[in-house]
Amino acid sequence: MFSTVLPILLRKTMILCSLGAAGFLMTIGSSAHARDAQAVISQTCAACHAAEGKDSWSRISHQRKTPEGWLMTIARMQTMHGLSISDEDRRIVVKYLADKQGLAPAEAESARYGIERRMNTVEAVDSKLFNEMCARCHSAARPLLQRRPIKEWEHLVNFHLGQWPSVEYSAMGRDRDWLQVALKEVVPMLEKQYPYERSDWKDWRKQKPEAAALRGRWSFSGHMPGSGDIRGVMDVASAGGDNFKVSVNGQYADGRPFNGSGTAIVYTGYEWRGSISIDGVTMRQVLTAKDGELRGRMFDAVHDERGLDFHAVQASVAASGRVLAVQPEFVKAGAEAELTVVGTQLNGTPDFGPGIQVVRVMQRSPEQVRVKVRIGDEAATGVRPIRIGKVQGAGLAIYRQVTDVKVLPAYSVARVGGNGGAAPKVEGRFDAEAWSQDANGKAFRVGYVPARWSVAPFNERAVEDRDVNFAGTMRADAGIFMPGDAGPNPARTMSTNNAGNLKVIATVEDGGRVQKGEAHMIVTVQRWNNPPIP
């Protein structure tokens, strides 16, 4: 994850790299945790945070954060102030504070990439001052996922200066009166844009749904770079209060299984956090649960770069059902193809519009309908909705030729690792996104297409340093880059490490035509710490 100014520099802490079942999920009901949390805070935190009244403590009761934000706060108290707290008590306090002093869905929306571990996000905050004063040392998402009154924003500034006095003398600190700029310019800006008192939060607390509404069957679809489309069903059963038991039964587009089970908890009425063992790999779910939908990201607990966009619809969300996705999401005019429509309450034969004939229904269930289709040579190009009976949604792209290819992400970071060290390698994972033009010459997205992958030196220095030879290897068939080993390499100039500055190239062949797309990848050193919000 990057700010618009500098790559993030992550401070060494004792925070766990991700929020797993052992350190995060709870096994007690919501009515019990509220009473217990007040006792835990009074007994554990009140030595430094004075009671201000019933269920109110200095500093603590004047901030609002995501579950990850509250977890980081407690970890900071442990590492910097010697707080002693058990894992169970920490879970109780995080649950209580996230429910009582969290963020409304609208407040968290713009910075969810931080908690969803989308580490290759290039942040675009429309404030030069904010980028230089805040996002040069950590992600912009960290302050964007907090709400404080003006005095608390001032306290945060003073904390930064007291804990890291070098902030005034580092780049973008020594060229200004850092403390005065922070207090007189940054604090008023933060208080105005991210205030503690806000109608979104008050309204959400009044209307947030009961957790019981999330029980039942869900149809889901997703896409994992390097692995392809995923679809299946997820069953959610109550485990008491806001806790759930979860089972997943799905598959990749190529037929490989995507099955497993685990647990989940809901914070703040909508913040879904799950820990699911999928075919022996523990994966985290960081999702928004709202209006009968789950949206967000699901990723490997150890390798957060191995993740998928996850979108699920509850079977009972509407009497008429819903079309969630079609896989694959594109077909070439004049061709035949097998398509799988994913959704809920899918009854009948899919209608893809004029020029597309359903030759045969190959498989049918309320959540998936697989069909063989024939697309006419003259079928209109563009993205069209799909209908099954009264159900409509998703979109199928009909194209004649690929006119452009984009590599996603356009800018990314991979990291060396392993080789006897504690930090694992961080892969680069890429998709080739094809684009075409309709009859009017308007560009439209076709979708993720197969490509042949390679890397090349990004600039002359990369050529001179032979980065392609040392930085790692690219899987030509999958767009997965595996970085080199950590540590000095005697084969390199001055025995430096296996860092590199590379182009990522996707070559797509379409009807005898070749299109190429490029992206930029930095291969750098280990990521020694992984706070829940970078």
Disulfide bonds with the S-S distance in Angstrom:
none
